[in-house]
Amino acid sequence: MRYPQGGGLTSERRAFREHIRMQAAELFTRGHDNAAVARQLRVSVRSVQRWHQAWEQGGSPALESKGPASRPKLSEALFAVLEQELAKGPAAHGWPDQTWTLARIKTLIGRRFHKSMALSAIAQMLHRHGFSHQVPVRRAVERDEEAVTGWVKETWSQVETPWRRSEPGSALRTKPGSR
């Protein structure tokens, strides 16, 4: 099962599901039918049918968890190397500005580790390791903070329209005086 955050099941959740499958194996040995096992364990009959078939072919070991559905493309050691490379900055790797993009990180991974990853997988991997997608603030050297603050307080408050009308509105599309 996949989740929108890009991960699979946690190790606790995998252990919980394996425990349910082992309970099903005990019920199979006692001779319970698939519908009764499904009712008792509160799972679908189709899942119990798959478990029963696997149990008949391989016994209880066939119902054990096989671990996460996929392994990360970059191990923790390789990610530590990638983190060092990212800390050097894009200019050190031949890009003209100091902005890391997913496409550039993908190119860096390909050059450094000879691995290919999808952009979404790179984004998920970086997010898992605490990186964010925020862009640094760029400010003009000539910027006058006092002038900006004064403009926001004085001018912007006059330009900005209020959210509510001062008079009650009408649900009709036409104005009341035009009828």
KAQUIWO-V88901 format. One record per helix or strand. SS is the DSSP state (H for helix, E for strand). FROM is the first residue (numbers start at 1). TO is the last residue. If there is no record, write none. Layout:
ss=SS from=FROM to=TO
ss=SS from=FROM to=TO
This chain:
ss=H from=11 to=29
ss=H from=34 to=41
ss=H from=45 to=58
ss=H from=60 to=63
ss=H from=76 to=88
ss=H from=90 to=93
ss=H from=102 to=113
ss=H from=119 to=128
ss=H from=145 to=159
ss=H from=176 to=178
